[in-house]
Amino acid sequence: MIESDGKLSYVGYFKNNLPKGSGKFISEHGETCVVEEKDDKLDYARCYDTRGQLKYLGDWKAGKFNGIGKLKLDKNKVYEGEFSNGRVHGEGKIYDEHHDLLYQGKFINGKRQGNLNYYSEPIILSSILTISVLLRYFVK
């Protein structure tokens, strides 16, 4: 869950004394996760912050982010990739607010491995479009 001090409530189904299947987690601060059953091993969750903004979308197991998902980070950055036991863990990507790729690589226990890789695909596409527009006017 998004909550750091562990104070949250759950209403829903259980299997082997763990949350499993459809249910809803609510933190004491009002953050919520709506969970639906996906298959025998994983569920699927949509988590929202206190303003109702989507914070996490993806696989869920035993009340935590597990599997593949998308998490909104600070400063409108987004992480897409693997999670384990509620943490970013495995292969993933970080995008900025314009959905430009900032980093692609491995994460271990919530920490990025390696340096930040800067990509600028939209800038390149924008330059190509600008050049093609200019060529239409100046080359006949």
ChimeraX attribute file (.defattr): number of C-alpha atoms within 10 A of each C-alpha:
attribute: neighborCount
match mode: 1-to-1
recipient: residues
	/A:1	20
	/A:2	20
	/A:3	14
	/A:4	8
	/A:5	8
	/A:6	10
	/A:7	11
	/A:8	17
	/A:9	11
	/A:10	15
	/A:11	12
	/A:12	14
	/A:13	16
	/A:14	13
	/A:15	9
	/A:16	6
	/A:17	8
	/A:18	11
	/A:19	21
	/A:20	24
	/A:21	23
	/A:22	17
	/A:23	19
	/A:24	20
	/A:25	21
	/A:26	20
	/A:27	20
	/A:28	12
	/A:29	11
	/A:30	15
	/A:31	20
	/A:32	26
	/A:33	27
	/A:34	18
	/A:35	26
	/A:36	20
	/A:37	18
	/A:38	15
	/A:39	10
	/A:40	8
	/A:41	12
	/A:42	19
	/A:43	25
	/A:44	23
	/A:45	27
	/A:46	19
	/A:47	22
	/A:48	19
	/A:49	16
	/A:50	12
	/A:51	8
	/A:52	11
	/A:53	11
	/A:54	16
	/A:55	19
	/A:56	23
	/A:57	21
	/A:58	22
	/A:59	25
	/A:60	30
	/A:61	22
	/A:62	18
	/A:63	20
	/A:64	19
	/A:65	28
	/A:66	22
	/A:67	21
	/A:68	20
	/A:69	21
	/A:70	23
	/A:71	20
	/A:72	18
	/A:73	14
	/A:74	8
	/A:75	8
	/A:76	11
	/A:77	17
	/A:78	21
	/A:79	21
	/A:80	20
	/A:81	22
	/A:82	22
	/A:83	27
	/A:84	19
	/A:85	15
	/A:86	18
	/A:87	17
	/A:88	27
	/A:89	21
	/A:90	20
	/A:91	16
	/A:92	20
	/A:93	18
	/A:94	23
	/A:95	19
	/A:96	16
	/A:97	11
	/A:98	9
	/A:99	12
	/A:100	16
	/A:101	20
	/A:102	17
	/A:103	19
	/A:104	22
	/A:105	16
	/A:106	18
	/A:107	20
	/A:108	14
	/A:109	13
	/A:110	14
	/A:111	12
	/A:112	20
	/A:113	12
	/A:114	11
	/A:115	9
	/A:116	12
	/A:117	11
	/A:118	11
	/A:119	14
	/A:120	11
	/A:121	11
	/A:122	13
	/A:123	11
	/A:124	11
	/A:125	11
	/A:126	12
	/A:127	12
	/A:128	12
	/A:129	12
	/A:130	11
	/A:131	11
	/A:132	11
	/A:133	11
	/A:134	11
	/A:135	11
	/A:136	9
	/A:137	8
	/A:138	7
	/A:139	6
	/A:140	5
